[in-house]
């Protein structure tokens, strides 16, 4: 069993910054300062977690980060991914647009109405993506193409021979 983890000995500057952090409007920074100060007072990670209503693993992560980087670790870093992988390159995005112009029935679906989930499944079946992507990925790809989702519904067709006559001016 490992001994309990505590924060390193605090300097006067560390203490001053931590006390200022207790008045921070950022809840994450405030909580981190509370954790470090509680550890400096001799409380263990499970005790701090119970008092603050968080996991003891997160308390340990905060303490490790503070011991390694000091007060710089108090300000949370961006959670945004460092690299964004586009599921559809330009060529595949255009192929997606062409899939959307056809009826789902052409792809063996029992409906004539595209949904984002259905489009994601068909895109994976057609090899446009390696796996089924989320409906949000499909939506963002359509936005990148300048396609409004409501617009796509106007492209829907029906196997009914009189579909065009019935639809009339609705599709232009």
DSSP file (Angstrom, degrees, kcal/mol; ACC not computed):
  #  RESIDUE AA STRUCTURE BP1 BP2  ACC     N-H-->O    O-->H-N    N-H-->O    O-->H-N    TCO  KAPPA ALPHA  PHI   PSI    X-CA   Y-CA   Z-CA
    1    1 A X              0   0    0      0, 0.0     2,-0.2     0, 0.0     0, 0.0   0.000 360.0 360.0 360.0 133.5    0.0    0.0    0.0
    2    2 A X        -     0   0    0      1,-0.1     3,-0.1     3,-0.0     2,-0.0  -0.491 360.0-105.4 -81.1 150.4    1.3    3.4   -0.9
    3    3 A X        -     0   0    0     -2,-0.2    -1,-0.1     1,-0.1     0, 0.0  -0.370  51.6 -82.9 -68.7 156.5    1.5    6.2    1.6
    4    4 A X        -     0   0    0      1,-0.1     2,-0.4    -2,-0.0    -1,-0.1  -0.255  45.8-116.2 -61.7 148.0   -1.1    9.0    1.2
    5    5 A X        +     0   0    0     -3,-0.1     2,-0.3     0, 0.0    40,-0.3  -0.719  37.0 176.9 -89.1 131.2   -0.3   11.7   -1.3
    6    6 A X        -     0   0    0     -2,-0.4    34,-0.1    38,-0.1     2,-0.1  -0.910  33.7-100.0-128.5 159.7    0.1   15.2    0.0
    7    7 A X        -     0   0    0     -2,-0.3     3,-0.1    29,-0.2    57,-0.1  -0.400  46.7 -99.5 -73.0 154.2    1.0   18.4   -1.8
    8    8 A X        -     0   0    0     55,-0.2     2,-0.2     1,-0.2    -1,-0.1  -0.148  57.8 -69.1 -65.4 169.8    4.6   19.7   -1.5
    9    9 A X        -     0   0    0      1,-0.1     2,-0.3    -3,-0.1    -1,-0.2  -0.448  58.4-126.4 -64.5 130.1    5.5   22.3    1.0
   10   10 A X        -     0   0    0     -2,-0.2     2,-0.1    -3,-0.1    -1,-0.1  -0.570  14.9-141.8 -84.3 140.1    4.0   25.6   -0.1
   11   11 A X     >  -     0   0    0     -2,-0.3     4,-2.4     1,-0.1     5,-0.2  -0.412  32.1-102.9 -85.7 171.8    6.0   28.8   -0.5
   12   12 A X  H  > S+     0   0    0      1,-0.2     4,-2.3     2,-0.2     5,-0.2   0.894 125.0  50.7 -62.8 -39.3    4.6   32.2    0.5
   13   13 A X  H  > S+     0   0    0      2,-0.2     4,-2.5     1,-0.2     5,-0.2   0.912 109.2  51.1 -64.5 -41.8    4.0   33.0   -3.1
   14   14 A X  H  > S+     0   0    0      1,-0.2     4,-2.7     2,-0.2    -2,-0.2   0.937 111.0  48.2 -59.6 -46.3    2.1   29.7   -3.6
   15   15 A X  H  X S+     0   0    0     -4,-2.4     4,-2.4     1,-0.2    -1,-0.2   0.895 111.0  50.6 -62.2 -41.2   -0.1   30.4   -0.5
   16   16 A X  H  X S+     0   0    0     -4,-2.3     4,-1.9     2,-0.2    -1,-0.2   0.932 112.9  45.4 -63.3 -46.1   -0.8   33.9   -1.7
   17   17 A X  H  X S+     0   0    0     -4,-2.5     4,-2.1     1,-0.2    -2,-0.2   0.893 112.7  51.4 -65.0 -40.2   -1.9   32.7   -5.2
   18   18 A X  H  X S+     0   0    0     -4,-2.7     4,-1.0    -5,-0.2    -1,-0.2   0.898 109.8  49.0 -65.4 -40.2   -4.0   29.8   -3.7
   19   19 A X  H  < S+     0   0    0     -4,-2.4     4,-0.3     1,-0.2     3,-0.3   0.860 110.8  50.1 -68.7 -34.3   -5.8   32.2   -1.4
   20   20 A X  H >< S+     0   0    0     -4,-1.9     3,-1.6     1,-0.2    -1,-0.2   0.870 105.4  58.7 -66.7 -35.7   -6.5   34.5   -4.3
   21   21 A X  H >< S+     0   0    0     -4,-2.1     3,-1.6     1,-0.3    -1,-0.2   0.752  91.2  68.9 -65.2 -24.1   -7.8   31.5   -6.2
   22   22 A X  T 3< S+     0   0    0     -4,-1.0    -1,-0.3    -3,-0.3    -2,-0.2   0.691 101.5  47.7 -67.5 -16.1  -10.4   30.9   -3.5
   23   23 A X  T <  S+     0   0    0     -3,-1.6    -1,-0.3    -4,-0.3    -2,-0.2   0.210  86.8 128.5-105.0  13.0  -12.0   34.1   -4.7
   24   24 A X    <   -     0   0    0     -3,-1.6     6,-0.1     1,-0.1    -3,-0.1  -0.369  58.5-143.4 -70.5 146.3  -11.9   33.1   -8.4
   25   25 A X  S    S+     0   0    0     -2,-0.1     2,-0.7     4,-0.0    -1,-0.1   0.626  82.3  90.5 -81.7 -13.7  -15.1   33.2  -10.5
   26   26 A X     >  -     0   0    0      1,-0.2     4,-2.4    -5,-0.1     5,-0.2  -0.755  68.4-155.5 -85.5 115.4  -13.9   30.0  -12.2
   27   27 A X  H  > S+     0   0    0     -2,-0.7     4,-2.6     1,-0.2     5,-0.2   0.850  91.3  53.8 -61.3 -36.6  -15.3   27.1  -10.3
   28   28 A X  H  > S+     0   0    0      2,-0.2     4,-2.2     1,-0.2    -1,-0.2   0.921 110.3  45.9 -66.7 -43.2  -12.6   24.7  -11.5
   29   29 A X  H  > S+     0   0    0      2,-0.2     4,-2.3     1,-0.2    -2,-0.2   0.918 112.8  51.4 -64.5 -42.9   -9.8   27.0  -10.3
   30   30 A X  H  X S+     0   0    0     -4,-2.4     4,-2.2     1,-0.2    -2,-0.2   0.928 110.6  48.0 -57.9 -47.4  -11.6   27.5   -7.0
   31   31 A X  H  X S+     0   0    0     -4,-2.6     4,-2.2     1,-0.2    -1,-0.2   0.891 110.2  51.8 -64.2 -40.1  -12.0   23.8   -6.5
   32   32 A X  H  X S+     0   0    0     -4,-2.2     4,-2.4     1,-0.2    -1,-0.2   0.908 109.9  49.3 -63.2 -41.4   -8.3   23.1   -7.3
   33   33 A X  H  X S+     0   0    0     -4,-2.3     4,-2.5     1,-0.2     5,-0.2   0.903 109.8  51.7 -63.9 -41.1   -7.2   25.8   -4.8
   34   34 A X  H  X S+     0   0    0     -4,-2.2     4,-2.2     1,-0.2    -2,-0.2   0.903 110.3  49.5 -61.2 -41.2   -9.4   24.2   -2.2
   35   35 A X  H  X S+     0   0    0     -4,-2.2     4,-2.2     2,-0.2    -2,-0.2   0.940 112.3  46.0 -63.9 -48.3   -7.9   20.8   -2.8
   36   36 A X  H  X S+     0   0    0     -4,-2.4     4,-2.2     1,-0.2   -29,-0.2   0.920 114.5  47.4 -64.4 -43.8   -4.3   22.0   -2.6
   37   37 A X  H  X S+     0   0    0     -4,-2.5     4,-1.3     2,-0.2    -1,-0.2   0.886 111.4  51.0 -65.7 -38.0   -4.9   24.0    0.6
   38   38 A X  H  <>S+     0   0    0     -4,-2.2     5,-2.1    -5,-0.2    -1,-0.2   0.890 110.5  49.4 -65.8 -38.4   -6.7   21.1    2.2
   39   39 A X  H ><5S+     0   0    0     -4,-2.2     3,-1.6     1,-0.2    -2,-0.2   0.891 107.2  54.4 -66.8 -38.8   -3.8   18.8    1.4
   40   40 A X  H 3<5S+     0   0    0     -4,-2.2    -1,-0.2     1,-0.3    -2,-0.2   0.796 103.1  58.0 -64.4 -27.2   -1.4   21.4    2.8
   41   41 A X  T 3<5S-     0   0    0     -4,-1.3    -1,-0.3    -5,-0.2    -2,-0.2   0.486 128.0 -99.5 -81.0  -2.6   -3.4   21.2    6.0
   42   42 A X  T < 5S+     0   0    0     -3,-1.6     2,-0.2     1,-0.3    -3,-0.2   0.529  73.7 143.3 101.2   7.3   -2.8   17.5    6.2
   43   43 A X      < -     0   0    0     -5,-2.1    -1,-0.3     1,-0.1     2,-0.1  -0.570  45.5-126.5 -80.6 144.8   -6.0   16.0    4.8
   44   44 A X     >  -     0   0    0     -2,-0.2     4,-2.5     1,-0.1     5,-0.2  -0.382  27.0-101.7 -84.9 167.4   -5.8   12.9    2.6
   45   45 A X  H  > S+     0   0    0    -40,-0.3     4,-2.7     1,-0.2     5,-0.2   0.900 121.4  48.9 -58.7 -45.2   -7.2   12.6   -0.9
   46   46 A X  H  > S+     0   0    0      1,-0.2     4,-2.2     2,-0.2    -1,-0.2   0.885 112.0  49.8 -64.6 -35.1  -10.3   10.6    0.3
   47   47 A X  H  > S+     0   0    0      2,-0.2     4,-2.1     1,-0.2    -2,-0.2   0.926 113.0  45.8 -66.1 -43.9  -11.0   13.1    3.0
   48   48 A X  H  X S+     0   0    0     -4,-2.5     4,-2.4     2,-0.2     5,-0.2   0.921 112.4  51.4 -63.8 -44.1  -10.8   16.0    0.6
   49   49 A X  H  X>S+     0   0    0     -4,-2.7     5,-1.8     1,-0.2     4,-1.6   0.905 110.7  48.0 -61.2 -42.4  -12.9   14.2   -2.0
   50   50 A X  H  <5S+     0   0    0     -4,-2.2    -1,-0.2     1,-0.2    -2,-0.2   0.890 113.6  47.5 -66.0 -38.9  -15.6   13.5    0.6
   51   51 A X  H  <5S+     0   0    0     -4,-2.1    -2,-0.2     1,-0.2    -1,-0.2   0.858 120.6  36.3 -70.9 -35.2  -15.6   17.1    1.8
   52   52 A X  H  <5S-     0   0    0     -4,-2.4    -1,-0.2    -5,-0.2    -2,-0.2   0.543 106.9-119.3 -98.2  -8.3  -15.7   18.7   -1.6
   53   53 A X  T  <5S+     0   0    0     -4,-1.6     2,-0.2     1,-0.3    -3,-0.2   0.893  73.8 110.1  73.8  39.6  -18.0   16.1   -3.3
   54   54 A X  S   <S-     0   0    0     -5,-1.8    -1,-0.3    -6,-0.2     2,-0.2  -0.786  74.4 -78.3-133.2 179.3  -15.6   15.0   -6.0
   55   55 A X     >  -     0   0    0     -2,-0.2     4,-1.6     1,-0.1     3,-0.1  -0.526  27.9-132.4 -82.5 148.2  -13.7   11.8   -6.7
   56   56 A X  H  > S+     0   0    0      1,-0.2     4,-2.2     2,-0.2     5,-0.1   0.785 107.5  61.5 -69.0 -24.9  -10.5   11.0   -4.8
   57   57 A X  H  > S+     0   0    0      2,-0.2     4,-2.2     1,-0.2    -1,-0.2   0.904 103.6  48.4 -65.6 -40.3   -8.8   10.2   -8.1
   58   58 A X  H  > S+     0   0    0      2,-0.2     4,-2.5     1,-0.2    -2,-0.2   0.888 108.8  54.1 -67.0 -37.4   -9.4   13.7   -9.3
   59   59 A X  H  X S+     0   0    0     -4,-1.6     4,-2.4     1,-0.2    -2,-0.2   0.931 109.0  48.7 -59.9 -45.0   -8.0   15.0   -6.0
   60   60 A X  H  X S+     0   0    0     -4,-2.2     4,-2.9     1,-0.2     5,-0.2   0.900 109.6  52.3 -62.7 -40.1   -4.8   13.0   -6.6
   61   61 A X  H  X S+     0   0    0     -4,-2.2     4,-2.6     2,-0.2    -1,-0.2   0.918 110.0  48.5 -61.9 -42.5   -4.6   14.3  -10.2
   62   62 A X  H  X S+     0   0    0     -4,-2.5     4,-2.5     2,-0.2    -2,-0.2   0.919 113.1  47.8 -63.0 -43.2   -4.8   17.9   -9.0
   63   63 A X  H  X S+     0   0    0     -4,-2.4     4,-2.6     2,-0.2   -55,-0.2   0.913 112.2  48.3 -66.3 -42.7   -2.1   17.2   -6.3
   64   64 A X  H  X S+     0   0    0     -4,-2.9     4,-1.8     2,-0.2    -1,-0.2   0.929 113.0  49.1 -60.7 -44.6    0.2   15.5   -8.8
   65   65 A X  H  X S+     0   0    0     -4,-2.6     4,-3.1    -5,-0.2     5,-0.4   0.905 112.1  47.8 -63.5 -41.0   -0.2   18.4  -11.2
   66   66 A X  H  X S+     0   0    0     -4,-2.5     4,-2.2     1,-0.2    -1,-0.2   0.913 110.6  51.3 -66.7 -41.6    0.4   21.0   -8.5
   67   67 A X  H  < S+     0   0    0     -4,-2.6    -1,-0.2     1,-0.2    -2,-0.2   0.831 118.5  39.0 -63.4 -31.1    3.5   19.1   -7.4
   68   68 A X  H  < S+     0   0    0     -4,-1.8    -2,-0.2    -5,-0.2    -1,-0.2   0.886 134.1  16.1 -85.6 -42.0    4.8   19.0  -10.9
   69   69 A X  H >< S-     0   0    0     -4,-3.1     3,-1.0     1,-0.3    -3,-0.2   0.498  88.2-149.1-116.6  -6.3    3.9   22.4  -12.3
   70   70 A X  G ><  -     0   0    0     -4,-2.2     3,-1.9    -5,-0.4    -1,-0.3  -0.412  68.6 -11.5  72.7-147.5    3.1   24.6   -9.3
   71   71 A X  G >  S+     0   0    0      1,-0.3     3,-1.5     2,-0.2     4,-0.5   0.682 124.1  74.3 -66.7 -17.6    0.5   27.3   -9.5
   72   72 A X  G X  S+     0   0    0     -3,-1.0     3,-0.5     1,-0.3    -1,-0.3   0.770  88.6  62.1 -64.3 -23.4    0.4   27.1  -13.3
   73   73 A X  G <  S+     0   0    0     -3,-1.9    -1,-0.3     1,-0.2    -2,-0.2   0.575  86.6  75.0 -78.6  -8.0   -1.6   23.8  -12.8
   74   74 A X  G <  S+     0   0    0     -3,-1.5     2,-0.6    -4,-0.2   -42,-0.2   0.845  80.9  73.3 -74.5 -32.8   -4.5   25.7  -11.1
   75   75 A X  S <  S-     0   0    0     -3,-0.5     2,-0.0    -4,-0.5    -1,-0.0  -0.722  92.0-121.5 -84.0 121.5   -5.9   27.2  -14.2
   76   76 A X        -     0   0    0     -2,-0.6     2,-0.1     1,-0.1     3,-0.1  -0.332  23.7-130.4 -65.7 142.0   -7.6   24.5  -16.2
   77   77 A X        -     0   0    0      1,-0.1    -1,-0.1    -4,-0.1     2,-0.0  -0.405  37.5 -77.2 -84.5 166.6   -6.4   23.9  -19.7
   78   78 A X        -     0   0    0      1,-0.1    -1,-0.1    -2,-0.1     0, 0.0  -0.357  29.3-153.4 -63.6 141.1   -8.5   23.8  -22.8
   79   79 A X        +     0   0    0     -3,-0.1    -1,-0.1     2,-0.1     2,-0.1   0.434  59.9 116.9 -92.7  -1.2  -10.5   20.5  -23.3
   80   80 A X  S    S-     0   0    0      1,-0.1    -2,-0.0     2,-0.1     0, 0.0  -0.419  77.3-101.8 -67.8 140.1  -10.6   21.1  -27.0
   81   81 A X        -     0   0    0      1,-0.1    -1,-0.1    -2,-0.1     3,-0.1  -0.305  19.4-134.5 -63.5 146.2   -8.7   18.4  -28.9
   82   82 A X  S    S+     0   0    0      1,-0.2     2,-0.4    -3,-0.1    -1,-0.1   0.860  92.6  29.1 -69.7 -35.3   -5.3   19.3  -30.2
   83   83 A X  S    S-     0   0    0      2,-0.0     2,-0.6     0, 0.0    -1,-0.2  -0.981  71.5-152.4-127.3 140.4   -6.0   17.9  -33.6
   84   84 A X        -     0   0    0     -2,-0.4     2,-0.6    -3,-0.1    -2,-0.0  -0.952   9.7-152.4-112.8 123.0   -9.4   17.6  -35.3
   85   85 A X        -     0   0    0     -2,-0.6     2,-0.5     2,-0.0     3,-0.1  -0.844  13.0-138.5 -97.1 121.6   -9.8   14.8  -37.8
   86   86 A X        -     0   0    0     -2,-0.6     3,-0.1     1,-0.2    51,-0.0  -0.666   4.8-154.9 -80.6 125.6  -12.3   15.5  -40.5
   87   87 A X  S    S+     0   0    0     -2,-0.5     2,-0.5     1,-0.2    -1,-0.2   0.830  83.6  42.2 -70.0 -31.8  -14.4   12.4  -41.2
   88   88 A X  S    S-     0   0    0     49,-0.1    -1,-0.2    41,-0.1    41,-0.1  -0.953  73.2-158.6-121.4 113.6  -15.2   13.6  -44.7
   89   89 A X     >  -     0   0    0     -2,-0.5     4,-2.6    -3,-0.1     5,-0.2  -0.226  46.6 -86.0 -74.0-179.9  -12.5   15.1  -47.0
   90   90 A X  H  > S+     0   0    0      1,-0.2     4,-1.9     2,-0.2     5,-0.2   0.889 128.8  47.7 -58.9 -42.1  -13.7   17.3  -49.9
   91   91 A X  H  > S+     0   0    0      1,-0.2     4,-1.8     2,-0.2    -1,-0.2   0.922 115.2  43.9 -67.4 -44.2  -14.2   14.3  -52.3
   92   92 A X  H  > S+     0   0    0      2,-0.2     4,-2.1     1,-0.2    -1,-0.2   0.834 109.7  57.1 -71.3 -31.4  -16.1   12.2  -49.8
   93   93 A X  H  X S+     0   0    0     -4,-2.6     4,-2.0     2,-0.2    -1,-0.2   0.911 107.7  47.9 -64.5 -41.1  -18.2   15.2  -48.7
   94   94 A X  H  X S+     0   0    0     -4,-1.9     4,-2.0    -5,-0.2    -2,-0.2   0.880 109.7  52.8 -65.9 -37.3  -19.3   15.7  -52.3
   95   95 A X  H  X S+     0   0    0     -4,-1.8     4,-2.1     1,-0.2    -1,-0.2   0.869 107.0  53.0 -64.8 -35.1  -20.1   11.9  -52.5
   96   96 A X  H  X S+     0   0    0     -4,-2.1     4,-2.3     2,-0.2    -2,-0.2   0.896 106.0  53.2 -64.3 -40.4  -22.2   12.4  -49.4
   97   97 A X  H  X S+     0   0    0     -4,-2.0     4,-1.2     1,-0.2    -2,-0.2   0.905 108.9  49.3 -60.9 -40.5  -24.1   15.2  -51.1
   98   98 A X  H  X S+     0   0    0     -4,-2.0     4,-0.5     2,-0.2    -2,-0.2   0.879 109.0  51.9 -67.9 -37.4  -24.8   12.8  -54.0
   99   99 A X  H >< S+     0   0    0     -4,-2.1     3,-1.3     1,-0.2    -1,-0.2   0.916 107.8  53.4 -61.3 -41.6  -26.0   10.1  -51.7
  100  100 A X  H 3< S+     0   0    0     -4,-2.3    -1,-0.2     1,-0.3    -2,-0.2   0.774 100.8  60.2 -66.1 -26.8  -28.3   12.7  -50.1
  101  101 A X  H 3< S+     0   0    0     -4,-1.2    -1,-0.3    -3,-0.2     2,-0.2   0.638  99.3  71.4 -76.5 -13.7  -29.8   13.6  -53.5
  102  102 A X  S << S-     0   0    0     -3,-1.3     2,-0.2    -4,-0.5    53,-0.1  -0.597  94.1 -97.8 -99.3 164.2  -30.9   10.0  -54.0
  103  103 A X    >   -     0   0    0     -2,-0.2     3,-1.3     1,-0.1     4,-0.4  -0.511  23.2-126.5 -77.0 145.3  -33.7    8.2  -52.2
  104  104 A X  G > >S+     0   0    0      1,-0.3     5,-1.8     2,-0.2     3,-1.4   0.774 109.7  69.2 -60.3 -24.1  -32.9    6.0  -49.2
  105  105 A X  G > 5S+     0   0    0      1,-0.3     3,-1.8     3,-0.2    -1,-0.3   0.807  86.8  65.4 -64.6 -28.0  -34.9    3.3  -51.0
  106  106 A X  G < 5S+     0   0    0     -3,-1.3    -1,-0.3     1,-0.3    -2,-0.2   0.723 103.0  48.5 -64.1 -19.5  -32.0    3.2  -53.6
  107  107 A X  G < 5S-     0   0    0     -3,-1.4    -1,-0.3    -4,-0.4    -2,-0.2   0.121 129.5 -95.2-108.0  18.7  -29.8    1.9  -50.7
  108  108 A X  T < 5S+     0   0    0     -3,-1.8     2,-0.3     1,-0.3    -3,-0.2   0.711  78.0 141.6  79.8  21.5  -32.3   -0.7  -49.6
  109  109 A X      < -     0   0    0     -5,-1.8    -1,-0.3     2,-0.2    -2,-0.1  -0.741  54.4-133.4 -96.4 145.7  -34.0    1.3  -46.9
  110  110 A X  S    S+     0   0    0     -2,-0.3     2,-0.3     2,-0.0    -5,-0.1   0.104  81.8  68.9 -85.9  25.0  -37.8    1.0  -46.3
  111  111 A X        -     0   0    0      1,-0.1    -6,-0.2     2,-0.0    -2,-0.2  -0.935  63.0-150.1-137.9 159.0  -38.3    4.8  -46.1
  112  112 A X  S    S+     0   0    0     -2,-0.3     2,-0.5    -8,-0.2    45,-0.2   0.323  76.3  89.3-108.0   6.2  -38.1    7.7  -48.5
  113  113 A X        -     0   0    0     43,-0.1     2,-0.3   -10,-0.1    40,-0.1  -0.908  69.2-140.4-111.2 124.1  -37.1   10.2  -45.7
  114  114 A X        -     0   0    0     -2,-0.5     2,-0.3   -14,-0.1    -2,-0.1  -0.601  18.3-174.4 -77.7 137.6  -33.4   10.8  -44.9
  115  115 A X     >  -     0   0    0     -2,-0.3     4,-2.7     1,-0.1     5,-0.2  -0.876  37.4-114.1-119.6 162.5  -32.5   11.2  -41.3
  116  116 A X  H  > S+     0   0    0     -2,-0.3     4,-2.0     1,-0.2     5,-0.1   0.897 118.4  49.8 -63.6 -38.8  -29.0   12.1  -40.1
  117  117 A X  H  > S+     0   0    0      2,-0.2     4,-2.0     1,-0.2    -1,-0.2   0.910 111.8  48.0 -65.1 -42.0  -28.6    8.7  -38.4
  118  118 A X  H  > S+     0   0    0      1,-0.2     4,-2.5     2,-0.2     5,-0.2   0.909 110.6  51.3 -65.0 -42.1  -29.7    6.9  -41.6
  119  119 A X  H  X S+     0   0    0     -4,-2.7     4,-2.4     1,-0.2    -1,-0.2   0.878 108.5  52.3 -63.3 -37.7  -27.4    9.0  -43.7
  120  120 A X  H  X S+     0   0    0     -4,-2.0     4,-1.7     2,-0.2    13,-0.3   0.905 110.6  47.8 -64.1 -41.6  -24.5    8.1  -41.4
  121  121 A X  H  X S+     0   0    0     -4,-2.0     4,-2.2     2,-0.2    -2,-0.2   0.921 113.5  46.4 -66.2 -44.0  -25.2    4.4  -41.7
  122  122 A X  H  X S+     0   0    0     -4,-2.5     4,-2.4     1,-0.2     6,-0.2   0.885 108.8  56.0 -66.4 -38.3  -25.5    4.6  -45.5
  123  123 A X  H  <>S+     0   0    0     -4,-2.4     5,-2.5    -5,-0.2     6,-0.9   0.898 109.5  46.5 -61.0 -39.6  -22.3    6.6  -45.7
  124  124 A X  H ><5S+     0   0    0     -4,-1.7     3,-1.1     4,-0.2    -1,-0.2   0.909 112.0  50.3 -68.4 -41.4  -20.5    3.9  -43.8
  125  125 A X  H 3<5S+     0   0    0     -4,-2.2    -2,-0.2     1,-0.2    -1,-0.2   0.859 109.7  51.3 -63.7 -35.2  -22.0    1.1  -46.0
  126  126 A X  T 3<5S-     0   0    0     -4,-2.4    -1,-0.2    -5,-0.1    -2,-0.2   0.489 118.1-112.6 -82.3  -2.6  -20.9    3.0  -49.2
  127  127 A X  T < 5S+     0   0    0     -3,-1.1    -3,-0.2    -4,-0.3    -2,-0.1   0.630  81.7 125.5  83.7  13.5  -17.4    3.3  -47.9
  128  128 A X  S   <S+     0   0    0     -5,-2.5     2,-0.3    -6,-0.2    -4,-0.2   0.796  81.2  23.5 -75.1 -26.6  -17.4    7.1  -47.4
  129  129 A X  S    S-     0   0    0     -6,-0.9    -2,-0.2    -9,-0.1    -1,-0.1  -0.936  77.4-126.5-131.7 158.4  -16.3    6.6  -43.7
  130  130 A X  S    S+     0   0    0     -2,-0.3     2,-0.3   -43,-0.1    -1,-0.1   0.822  94.0   6.0 -73.2 -30.5  -14.5    3.7  -42.1
  131  131 A X  S    S-     0   0    0     -3,-0.0     2,-0.4    -4,-0.0    -1,-0.1  -0.899  99.5 -71.1-143.3 170.7  -17.2    3.3  -39.4
  132  132 A X        -     0   0    0     -2,-0.3     2,-0.1    -8,-0.1   -11,-0.1  -0.531  54.2-154.1 -68.2 123.9  -20.6    4.8  -38.7
  133  133 A X        -     0   0    0     -2,-0.4    -9,-0.1   -13,-0.3   -10,-0.1  -0.443  24.3 -85.6 -94.6 171.8  -20.1    8.4  -37.6
  134  134 A X     >  -     0   0    0     -2,-0.1     4,-1.7     1,-0.1     3,-0.2  -0.301  32.1-115.7 -74.7 160.4  -22.4   10.4  -35.3
  135  135 A X  H  > S+     0   0    0      1,-0.2     4,-2.6     2,-0.2     5,-0.1   0.825 117.3  59.3 -63.9 -29.4  -25.3   12.4  -36.6
  136  136 A X  H  > S+     0   0    0      2,-0.2     4,-2.7     1,-0.2    -1,-0.2   0.871 101.9  52.7 -68.1 -36.0  -23.5   15.5  -35.5
  137  137 A X  H  > S+     0   0    0     -3,-0.2     4,-2.0     2,-0.2    -1,-0.2   0.913 111.0  47.3 -63.5 -42.1  -20.6   14.7  -37.8
  138  138 A X  H  X S+     0   0    0     -4,-1.7     4,-2.4     2,-0.2    -2,-0.2   0.935 112.2  49.9 -62.9 -46.4  -23.0   14.3  -40.7
  139  139 A X  H  X S+     0   0    0     -4,-2.6     4,-2.2     1,-0.2    -2,-0.2   0.916 111.7  47.3 -60.7 -44.5  -24.8   17.6  -39.8
  140  140 A X  H  X S+     0   0    0     -4,-2.7     4,-2.4     2,-0.2    -1,-0.2   0.862 110.2  53.0 -67.3 -34.8  -21.5   19.5  -39.6
  141  141 A X  H  X S+     0   0    0     -4,-2.0     4,-1.6     2,-0.2    -1,-0.2   0.914 109.4  48.9 -64.9 -41.9  -20.3   18.0  -42.9
  142  142 A X  H  X>S+     0   0    0     -4,-2.4     5,-3.0     2,-0.2     4,-0.5   0.885 110.0  51.7 -64.7 -38.0  -23.6   19.2  -44.5
  143  143 A X  H ><5S+     0   0    0     -4,-2.2     3,-1.4     1,-0.2    -2,-0.2   0.928 107.5  52.7 -62.4 -43.9  -23.0   22.7  -43.0
  144  144 A X  H 3<5S+     0   0    0     -4,-2.4    -1,-0.2     1,-0.3    -2,-0.2   0.846 108.9  50.4 -59.3 -33.9  -19.5   22.7  -44.5
  145  145 A X  H 3<5S-     0   0    0     -4,-1.6    -1,-0.3     2,-0.1    -2,-0.2   0.563 118.1-114.6 -80.0  -8.2  -21.0   21.9  -47.8
  146  146 A X  T <<5 +     0   0    0     -3,-1.4     2,-0.6    -4,-0.5    -3,-0.2   0.696  69.7 141.6  80.9  19.4  -23.5   24.7  -47.5
  147  147 A X      < -     0   0    0     -5,-3.0     2,-0.4    -6,-0.2    -1,-0.3  -0.849  43.3-147.8 -98.5 122.2  -26.4   22.3  -47.4
  148  148 A X    >>  -     0   0    0     -2,-0.6     4,-1.4     1,-0.1     3,-0.6  -0.727  16.9-131.6 -83.9 137.4  -29.2   23.1  -45.0
  149  149 A X  H 3> S+     0   0    0     -2,-0.4     4,-0.9     1,-0.3     3,-0.2   0.859 107.9  55.5 -61.0 -35.4  -30.8   20.0  -43.6
  150  150 A X  H 3> S+     0   0    0      1,-0.2     4,-0.5     2,-0.2     3,-0.5   0.857 103.2  57.3 -63.5 -33.4  -34.3   21.3  -44.3
  151  151 A X  H X4 S+     0   0    0     -3,-0.6     3,-1.3     1,-0.2     4,-0.4   0.869  97.6  61.4 -63.9 -36.6  -33.2   21.8  -47.9
  152  152 A X  H >< S+     0   0    0     -4,-1.4     3,-1.6     1,-0.3     4,-0.3   0.833  93.2  63.8 -62.2 -31.9  -32.3   18.1  -48.1
  153  153 A X  H >< S+     0   0    0     -4,-0.9     3,-1.0    -3,-0.5    -1,-0.3   0.771  93.4  62.7 -65.3 -24.0  -35.9   17.1  -47.5
  154  154 A X  T << S+     0   0    0     -3,-1.3    -1,-0.3    -4,-0.5    -2,-0.2   0.667  95.6  61.3 -73.2 -15.2  -36.9   18.8  -50.7
  155  155 A X  T <  S+     0   0    0     -3,-1.6    -1,-0.2    -4,-0.4    -2,-0.2   0.537  78.4 116.4 -86.9  -5.9  -34.7   16.3  -52.6
  156  156 A X    <   -     0   0    0     -3,-1.0     2,-0.3    -4,-0.3   -43,-0.1  -0.342  45.7-168.8 -68.0 140.2  -36.7   13.3  -51.4
  157  157 A X        -     0   0    0    -45,-0.2     2,-0.3    -2,-0.0    -2,-0.1  -0.780   9.2-141.0-123.7 171.5  -38.5   11.3  -54.0
  158  158 A X        -     0   0    0     -2,-0.3     5,-0.2     2,-0.2     6,-0.1  -0.927  21.9-126.0-131.4 153.6  -41.1    8.6  -53.9
  159  159 A X  S    S+     0   0    0     -2,-0.3     2,-0.2     4,-0.1    -1,-0.0   0.575  77.8 114.9 -74.3  -6.7  -41.7    5.4  -55.9
  160  160 A X    >   -     0   0    0      1,-0.2     3,-1.9     2,-0.1     4,-0.3  -0.474  67.4-141.7 -64.2 125.4  -45.2    6.7  -56.6
  161  161 A X  T 3  S+     0   0    0      1,-0.3     3,-0.3    -2,-0.2     4,-0.2   0.800 102.5  47.9 -61.8 -27.4  -45.5    7.3  -60.4
  162  162 A X  T 3> S+     0   0    0      1,-0.2     4,-2.5     2,-0.1    -1,-0.3   0.172  79.4 111.2 -97.3  18.6  -47.6   10.4  -59.7
  163  163 A X  H <> S+     0   0    0     -3,-1.9     4,-3.0     1,-0.2     5,-0.3   0.923  75.9  49.1 -60.0 -47.5  -45.2   11.8  -57.1
  164  164 A X  H  > S+     0   0    0     -3,-0.3     4,-2.1    -4,-0.3    -1,-0.2   0.901 113.4  46.9 -61.9 -40.7  -44.0   14.7  -59.1
  165  165 A X  H  4 S+     0   0    0     -4,-0.2    -1,-0.2     2,-0.2    -2,-0.2   0.903 115.3  45.8 -67.7 -40.6  -47.5   15.8  -60.0
  166  166 A X  H  < S+     0   0    0     -4,-2.5    -2,-0.2     1,-0.2    -1,-0.2   0.894 114.0  48.0 -68.6 -39.4  -48.7   15.4  -56.4
  167  167 A X  H >< S+     0   0    0     -4,-3.0     3,-2.3    -5,-0.2    -2,-0.2   0.862  85.2 154.9 -71.2 -35.1  -45.7   17.3  -55.0
  168  168 A X  G ><  -     0   0    0     -4,-2.1     3,-0.8    -5,-0.3     4,-0.3  -0.142  68.0  -1.1  51.7-125.1  -46.1   20.0  -57.6
  169  169 A X  G 3  S+     0   0    0      1,-0.2    -1,-0.3     2,-0.2     3,-0.2   0.473 110.4  89.5 -79.1  -2.4  -44.7   23.3  -56.6
  170  170 A X  G <  S+     0   0    0     -3,-2.3    -1,-0.2     1,-0.2    -2,-0.2   0.853  99.1  33.2 -65.1 -33.3  -43.5   22.2  -53.2
  171  171 A X    <         0   0    0     -3,-0.8    -1,-0.2    -4,-0.2    -2,-0.2   0.473 360.0 360.0-100.8  -3.1  -40.1   21.2  -54.6
  172  172 A X              0   0    0     -4,-0.3    -3,-0.2    -3,-0.2    -2,-0.1   0.464 360.0 360.0  86.7 360.0  -40.0   23.8  -57.3
